[in-house]
Amino acid sequence: MEKHIIKKLDSEQVKSLYYERMKYDFPSNEIKPLSSIERGIAEDRYDCIGLFEGNDILGYAYFAILKQNNITAHMLDYFAIEKSRRNTGLGSEFFRLLSVYLKDSSIAFLETENPEYAKNDTERQIQIARQNFYKKNNCADTGITACVSGAEYNIYKITSSRDFDKDEIRRLYLEVYRRLVSPKFFKTEVLIHD
């Protein structure tokens, strides 16, 4: 068995994943335009990391990045494992390997669907399974909830170099979005609940 490694994806790999896999891995309303991802990469506000076995991309993790006031924050925007390799432990292995990538991050966090807002029991069970995956991989629920474009999320902390209180995490989360989306979208579609 070949060893798995992580490395930054090049522009052709990002484009290939976008057209060949993202549409199967995420609901269409959650997928940003490719031009937004490419612009973020060019402006050093976005990173695309792949999990490789030889030349094969087994998984990918995309991060929005905020660098501000000596703080570097990473928000996990997309995380997926190739469909045929899911439920084999590969996602957990990828998460462990990502800790190397995140070693210089002040804080890394993610949003995961809030099962309290699931449309049905099947959706709720999938969302609970995702939350359990993140908990199993040492992510902590921050107690912060948000709504982005009508989707309700819980915010989980992946890692941090120090303790960040809820107000700091809220501020960083909002600032990541402020720089990631248009001003109109941010004003009308991004909300943190109190």
Backbone bond lengths (Angstrom), bond angles and torsions (degrees), N, CA, C in turn:
res aa  C-N    CA-C-N  psi(-1)  N-CA   C-N-CA  omega(-1)  CA-C   N-CA-C  phi
1 M - - - 1.456 - - 1.525 109.96 -
2 E 1.316 116.18 131.13 1.453 120.54 179.44 1.517 111.13 -73.33
3 K 1.319 114.32 151.82 1.454 120.35 177.11 1.527 109.27 -76.43
4 H 1.313 115.69 142.97 1.458 121.08 177.10 1.524 109.27 -91.06
5 I 1.322 115.82 138.15 1.462 121.01 176.99 1.529 108.53 -131.81
6 I 1.324 115.08 159.92 1.456 119.52 173.18 1.520 108.75 -115.47
7 K 1.311 115.16 146.96 1.458 120.80 174.77 1.517 108.66 -160.33
8 K 1.336 114.15 160.79 1.460 119.31 178.01 1.519 109.97 -63.65
9 L 1.317 114.51 141.58 1.455 120.69 177.21 1.527 109.46 -83.38
10 D 1.323 116.61 142.88 1.456 119.17 175.36 1.535 108.84 -84.79
11 S 1.324 116.62 173.01 1.463 120.57 -173.25 1.529 112.56 -61.78
12 E 1.323 117.69 -36.01 1.466 120.20 178.80 1.528 111.48 -68.60
13 Q 1.329 116.85 -37.42 1.466 120.14 177.89 1.532 110.61 -67.39
14 V 1.333 116.67 -41.09 1.465 120.86 177.58 1.530 109.54 -60.32
15 K 1.325 116.31 -46.48 1.473 121.24 -179.68 1.533 110.89 -62.84
16 S 1.320 117.05 -44.17 1.455 121.53 179.88 1.530 111.26 -62.03
17 L 1.326 117.47 -46.23 1.470 120.84 177.82 1.526 110.74 -61.59
18 Y 1.314 115.72 -40.14 1.462 120.11 -178.65 1.532 110.56 -58.71
19 Y 1.320 116.37 -49.39 1.464 120.14 -174.63 1.534 113.85 -83.04
20 E 1.324 116.61 -26.46 1.465 118.81 -173.96 1.522 114.89 -102.63
21 R 1.325 118.48 -25.58 1.465 118.01 -173.71 1.525 115.42 -126.68
22 M 1.322 117.57 -35.25 1.472 118.46 -174.60 1.521 112.28 -59.49
23 K 1.323 117.68 -36.47 1.467 120.40 -177.82 1.523 111.79 -65.99
24 Y 1.331 116.95 -20.89 1.461 120.91 176.07 1.528 111.91 -93.60
25 D 1.319 116.21 -23.57 1.464 120.83 -176.02 1.527 113.59 -89.15
26 F 1.345 117.67 -22.02 1.471 121.11 -174.62 1.524 110.41 -139.53
27 P 1.333 116.06 150.41 1.470 118.54 174.14 1.531 109.77 -61.08
28 S 1.315 117.15 145.28 1.469 121.31 -175.37 1.526 112.21 -58.30
29 N 1.345 117.92 -33.35 1.466 119.45 -178.79 1.528 112.49 -73.58
30 E 1.337 118.35 -8.13 1.471 121.30 178.02 1.526 112.53 -98.74
31 I 1.328 117.34 -6.20 1.466 120.00 -175.27 1.524 110.32 -93.53
32 K 1.326 114.63 119.96 1.460 120.75 177.64 1.530 109.70 -70.34
33 P 1.315 117.33 156.02 1.467 119.09 172.59 1.529 110.29 -60.51
34 L 1.313 116.76 142.70 1.462 121.14 178.36 1.522 110.59 -55.17
35 S 1.320 117.24 -37.59 1.472 120.42 -179.17 1.530 111.26 -60.97
36 S 1.328 118.32 -33.93 1.471 121.57 177.91 1.525 110.88 -68.16
37 I 1.324 115.94 -41.69 1.467 120.19 178.05 1.528 109.33 -64.60
38 E 1.322 117.02 -46.68 1.471 120.50 -179.05 1.528 111.55 -63.03
39 R 1.329 117.39 -40.20 1.467 120.91 177.92 1.534 110.16 -63.91
40 G 1.315 117.09 -42.19 1.463 120.88 178.14 1.518 112.15 -60.87
41 I 1.327 116.31 -41.27 1.468 120.54 177.68 1.527 109.65 -63.40
42 A 1.326 116.72 -47.45 1.473 121.35 -178.23 1.529 111.67 -61.30
43 E 1.327 116.58 -32.32 1.472 121.30 -178.05 1.527 112.27 -94.76
44 D 1.333 118.20 11.37 1.469 123.80 178.45 1.533 111.68 59.18
45 R 1.348 115.92 35.48 1.456 121.60 177.54 1.520 111.74 -115.49
46 Y 1.325 116.54 6.35 1.453 120.44 -174.64 1.516 108.97 -154.60
47 D 1.328 117.36 137.51 1.460 122.78 177.18 1.517 109.51 -128.54
48 C 1.320 115.38 142.84 1.458 121.96 177.77 1.527 107.47 -122.21
49 I 1.328 115.34 117.24 1.459 122.13 -175.00 1.523 108.39 -113.94
50 G 1.326 116.43 137.50 1.454 120.72 178.21 1.519 111.26 -114.36
51 L 1.322 115.60 149.26 1.457 122.81 170.58 1.527 105.90 -100.17
52 F 1.317 115.82 120.79 1.461 121.20 -173.71 1.518 112.61 -115.53
53 E 1.320 114.23 145.89 1.455 123.67 165.36 1.518 103.69 -125.90
54 G 1.321 116.40 103.41 1.466 120.37 -170.29 1.515 108.16 64.46
55 N 1.330 116.90 -125.05 1.465 121.06 178.28 1.523 113.18 -95.89
56 D 1.329 116.70 -2.13 1.462 121.28 -177.24 1.526 111.20 -84.73
57 I 1.321 116.06 131.81 1.464 121.67 176.35 1.524 107.61 -89.01
58 L 1.335 115.49 111.01 1.462 121.05 -177.85 1.521 112.28 -91.26
59 G 1.327 116.29 -21.24 1.452 120.99 -179.81 1.510 110.29 -162.75
60 Y 1.325 115.32 166.83 1.460 119.27 177.81 1.518 110.17 -147.96
61 A 1.319 114.24 149.85 1.465 122.32 178.10 1.521 106.98 -136.44
62 Y 1.325 116.28 124.82 1.463 121.67 179.45 1.517 107.79 -112.30
63 F 1.323 115.19 133.29 1.456 121.71 -177.30 1.521 111.22 -122.52
64 A 1.327 116.49 133.38 1.465 121.75 165.95 1.524 105.78 -84.94
65 I 1.327 116.92 140.03 1.461 121.28 -174.22 1.528 110.35 -123.55
66 L 1.314 114.60 136.42 1.463 121.72 175.00 1.516 107.88 -122.79
67 K 1.329 116.72 125.41 1.463 122.23 174.55 1.513 106.84 -118.80
68 Q 1.342 115.36 114.49 1.459 119.83 -173.46 1.523 109.72 -158.25
69 N 1.337 116.76 131.40 1.468 122.14 174.56 1.528 112.63 49.76
70 N 1.314 117.88 50.17 1.469 123.68 179.17 1.525 113.58 63.21
71 I 1.316 117.35 19.26 1.458 122.07 176.05 1.524 107.80 -119.39
72 T 1.310 115.52 133.59 1.458 121.21 171.92 1.519 107.35 -115.36
73 A 1.314 115.88 117.13 1.464 121.66 179.92 1.523 109.42 -112.62
74 H 1.310 115.52 137.59 1.465 122.43 176.19 1.522 108.30 -118.11
75 M 1.324 115.97 130.62 1.448 120.51 172.82 1.530 108.07 -114.67
76 L 1.336 115.44 120.69 1.456 120.08 177.70 1.521 108.61 -67.95
77 D 1.310 115.75 116.35 1.459 121.51 -175.28 1.530 111.01 -96.09
78 Y 1.329 117.02 -41.17 1.459 122.36 177.75 1.528 108.41 -140.31
79 F 1.319 115.85 141.23 1.461 121.99 176.35 1.519 106.91 -146.14
80 A 1.334 117.19 121.43 1.467 119.81 -178.75 1.519 110.20 -150.77
81 I 1.307 113.64 148.42 1.459 123.13 173.68 1.530 106.76 -114.41
82 E 1.337 115.69 143.39 1.462 120.37 177.07 1.533 108.91 -49.36
83 K 1.313 115.77 134.13 1.469 121.78 -171.91 1.531 113.22 -51.96
84 S 1.318 117.28 -42.63 1.472 120.53 -176.91 1.529 112.74 -70.16
85 R 1.339 116.97 -13.47 1.471 120.57 -176.88 1.535 112.42 -109.18
86 R 1.317 117.44 6.34 1.466 120.35 179.23 1.525 110.52 -71.62
87 N 1.334 114.98 155.43 1.470 122.75 178.80 1.526 112.40 62.35
88 T 1.342 115.69 31.99 1.473 120.82 177.58 1.527 111.72 -119.32
89 G 1.345 116.88 1.76 1.459 120.65 -175.99 1.515 112.81 93.84
90 L 1.328 117.15 -5.81 1.459 121.23 -177.52 1.530 111.84 -66.40
91 G 1.345 117.08 -36.67 1.461 120.13 177.85 1.516 111.65 -61.67
92 S 1.319 116.65 -42.23 1.480 120.41 177.90 1.520 111.06 -66.70
93 E 1.334 116.41 -39.73 1.464 119.55 176.78 1.530 110.39 -61.62
94 F 1.333 116.58 -44.30 1.458 121.11 178.65 1.527 110.16 -60.46
95 F 1.316 116.55 -43.40 1.459 120.25 179.44 1.530 110.60 -59.87
96 R 1.337 117.11 -42.78 1.479 120.41 178.49 1.521 110.42 -63.01
97 L 1.328 116.68 -42.74 1.468 119.94 179.44 1.531 111.57 -65.42
98 L 1.319 117.13 -32.09 1.465 120.43 178.80 1.529 111.69 -65.17
99 S 1.331 118.07 -22.45 1.468 119.80 178.31 1.528 110.64 -61.92
100 V 1.327 117.27 -28.96 1.473 120.91 175.30 1.524 109.34 -67.48
101 Y 1.327 115.79 -46.48 1.465 120.62 177.70 1.528 110.91 -59.39
102 L 1.327 117.69 -37.64 1.472 122.42 -174.79 1.525 113.24 -88.83
103 K 1.327 118.84 5.50 1.465 120.86 -173.45 1.529 113.65 -59.81
104 D 1.318 118.67 -28.02 1.463 121.35 179.81 1.528 112.83 -96.80
105 S 1.312 116.42 3.92 1.463 120.38 179.87 1.531 109.99 -79.83
106 S 1.324 116.50 138.04 1.462 120.23 174.80 1.521 110.01 -69.56
107 I 1.327 115.36 -39.89 1.458 121.53 177.73 1.528 108.69 -156.12
108 A 1.322 114.94 143.61 1.464 121.18 173.98 1.521 107.01 -130.33
109 F 1.321 115.13 137.30 1.458 119.78 -179.54 1.515 109.94 -143.13
110 L 1.317 115.14 170.32 1.459 120.94 -179.97 1.513 108.76 -145.10
111 E 1.315 115.13 164.11 1.458 120.98 173.15 1.516 106.85 -114.55
112 T 1.315 114.80 138.27 1.464 120.53 177.22 1.523 107.58 -133.01
113 E 1.320 116.27 143.76 1.461 120.51 -174.62 1.524 110.96 -55.14
114 N 1.316 115.26 138.29 1.458 121.87 178.74 1.530 108.27 -84.50
115 P 1.351 117.63 112.47 1.464 120.02 -176.34 1.527 114.52 -64.14
116 E 1.323 117.60 -15.67 1.467 120.07 177.38 1.532 111.50 -64.41
117 Y 1.339 116.62 -19.22 1.458 121.43 -177.74 1.527 112.57 -108.83
118 A 1.320 117.69 11.87 1.464 121.23 -179.59 1.525 110.18 -60.78
119 K 1.321 115.44 146.42 1.469 121.13 -178.88 1.525 112.67 -76.04
120 N 1.341 116.61 -25.90 1.457 120.32 -179.13 1.528 109.23 -156.96
121 D 1.318 116.49 176.31 1.459 120.73 -175.66 1.534 112.10 -67.22
122 T 1.318 117.32 -36.31 1.467 120.14 178.83 1.523 110.28 -62.17
123 E 1.328 117.09 -47.17 1.461 121.75 178.15 1.526 110.39 -61.84
124 R 1.331 116.89 -41.89 1.459 121.80 179.92 1.534 110.88 -60.49
125 Q 1.326 116.89 -43.40 1.466 120.70 -179.81 1.530 111.46 -64.97
126 I 1.313 117.09 -38.88 1.476 121.01 177.17 1.532 109.82 -63.86
127 Q 1.318 116.40 -44.18 1.467 120.53 -179.14 1.528 111.39 -66.56
128 I 1.307 117.39 -39.03 1.471 120.66 176.56 1.524 110.00 -64.97
129 A 1.335 117.07 -40.64 1.470 120.69 177.87 1.527 110.65 -61.25
130 R 1.336 117.27 -40.34 1.476 120.17 177.48 1.519 110.39 -62.87
131 Q 1.333 116.47 -45.73 1.463 119.35 179.38 1.529 110.56 -61.53
132 N 1.323 116.98 -41.09 1.468 119.97 178.30 1.521 111.45 -63.85
133 F 1.337 117.46 -36.49 1.464 121.12 175.87 1.528 109.93 -59.57
134 Y 1.339 116.95 -48.02 1.460 119.73 -179.10 1.525 111.54 -65.05
135 K 1.311 117.41 -40.58 1.472 120.44 177.58 1.532 110.57 -62.64
136 K 1.327 116.35 -43.26 1.467 121.44 178.84 1.532 110.68 -59.46
137 N 1.324 116.07 -28.85 1.460 121.36 -178.70 1.527 111.78 -100.01
138 N 1.329 115.38 30.09 1.470 124.40 170.45 1.520 115.11 68.60
139 C 1.307 117.91 22.81 1.458 120.47 172.64 1.531 107.95 -86.21
140 A 1.314 115.09 148.04 1.466 119.79 -176.91 1.522 110.33 -120.23
141 D 1.323 115.33 133.94 1.460 121.13 175.57 1.525 107.82 -67.23
142 T 1.327 116.74 124.49 1.469 120.84 -178.73 1.524 112.33 -81.29
143 G 1.334 116.28 -12.72 1.467 119.95 -174.49 1.517 112.50 83.03
144 I 1.330 117.09 2.89 1.463 122.23 179.40 1.518 108.43 -95.31
145 T 1.316 116.26 135.22 1.464 120.81 175.38 1.521 108.71 -122.03
146 A 1.323 114.99 151.17 1.458 120.43 -177.68 1.520 109.61 -144.72
147 C 1.312 114.41 162.31 1.458 121.91 174.81 1.529 107.16 -127.41
148 V 1.332 116.16 123.88 1.460 121.67 177.90 1.519 107.31 -126.03
149 S 1.310 114.95 116.78 1.455 121.97 178.28 1.533 111.81 52.98
150 G 1.330 114.86 39.38 1.452 120.61 177.30 1.516 115.05 86.38
151 A 1.320 118.50 -8.57 1.468 122.09 177.98 1.528 109.31 -93.44
152 E 1.322 115.88 130.05 1.470 121.69 -178.33 1.531 110.03 -92.77
153 Y 1.340 115.64 133.20 1.461 121.24 -175.68 1.531 111.95 -130.26
154 N 1.328 114.35 151.73 1.459 123.17 163.85 1.523 106.08 -102.55
155 I 1.330 116.61 141.28 1.462 121.00 179.95 1.523 108.98 -100.49
156 Y 1.325 116.28 123.98 1.459 123.03 179.47 1.524 109.09 -111.72
157 K 1.320 115.85 143.04 1.464 121.51 174.85 1.521 108.34 -91.55
158 I 1.321 116.62 128.76 1.460 121.80 177.06 1.526 109.40 -84.99
159 T 1.318 115.61 -50.32 1.457 121.55 -179.00 1.513 109.24 -159.43
160 S 1.333 116.96 160.28 1.465 120.06 172.87 1.518 109.35 -157.28
161 S 1.329 114.78 151.15 1.458 120.69 -178.86 1.523 112.13 -83.12
162 R 1.336 115.83 -13.87 1.464 122.02 177.37 1.523 107.58 -156.25
163 D 1.319 116.11 175.67 1.458 119.50 176.55 1.526 109.64 -75.24
164 F 1.302 115.96 126.30 1.458 122.23 173.56 1.518 106.33 -111.06
165 D 1.334 116.51 129.77 1.463 117.55 178.33 1.527 109.31 -80.36
166 K 1.330 115.05 170.46 1.465 120.31 -175.41 1.524 112.32 -58.52
167 D 1.330 117.42 -38.90 1.463 119.66 -179.91 1.520 111.57 -63.60
168 E 1.343 117.15 -39.77 1.463 120.58 178.04 1.532 110.75 -65.62
169 I 1.329 116.83 -42.73 1.462 120.14 -179.88 1.524 109.88 -65.23
170 R 1.329 117.04 -42.44 1.473 120.34 177.16 1.529 110.76 -57.34
171 R 1.339 115.17 -47.79 1.466 120.47 -178.40 1.524 110.99 -61.09
172 L 1.337 117.08 -45.80 1.462 120.72 -179.64 1.529 111.26 -65.20
173 Y 1.318 116.53 -41.45 1.470 121.06 178.00 1.524 110.02 -58.58
174 L 1.320 116.22 -49.27 1.463 119.87 179.93 1.526 111.61 -63.28
175 E 1.316 116.50 -39.37 1.465 119.73 -178.74 1.528 111.34 -68.13
176 V 1.331 117.82 -36.11 1.465 120.04 174.77 1.525 109.08 -58.72
177 Y 1.329 116.38 -47.69 1.463 119.86 -179.93 1.523 112.20 -66.37
178 R 1.325 116.77 -39.05 1.470 119.78 -179.88 1.531 110.20 -56.88
179 R 1.317 117.08 -36.27 1.461 121.08 -178.62 1.529 113.10 -88.82
180 L 1.334 115.97 -14.33 1.459 120.59 -175.04 1.526 113.06 -90.99
181 V 1.324 116.46 -31.54 1.467 120.83 -173.31 1.530 110.31 -121.00
182 S 1.304 116.13 172.31 1.468 120.45 179.19 1.529 110.07 -68.50
183 P 1.344 117.56 155.13 1.470 120.03 177.55 1.526 112.77 -56.58
184 K 1.334 116.79 -39.46 1.464 119.74 179.83 1.531 110.75 -64.10
185 F 1.334 116.99 -46.29 1.463 120.92 179.20 1.525 109.83 -61.02
186 F 1.336 116.44 -45.61 1.467 119.83 -179.10 1.531 110.66 -58.73
187 K 1.300 116.48 -44.77 1.481 120.89 -176.20 1.532 111.72 -67.21
188 T 1.324 116.19 -37.32 1.471 118.78 -172.91 1.531 114.38 -100.66
189 E 1.327 118.31 -19.35 1.470 119.84 -169.42 1.526 115.21 -121.18
190 V 1.335 119.28 -5.79 1.471 121.00 -177.32 1.525 108.61 -117.77
191 L 1.327 115.65 119.11 1.459 121.49 -176.38 1.517 109.97 -140.42
192 I 1.323 115.78 131.59 1.473 120.43 172.06 1.526 106.52 -102.62
193 H 1.334 114.71 132.32 1.468 119.45 177.87 1.520 110.09 -80.86
194 D 1.315 116.11 146.62 1.479 119.82 176.08 1.493 110.80 -85.77
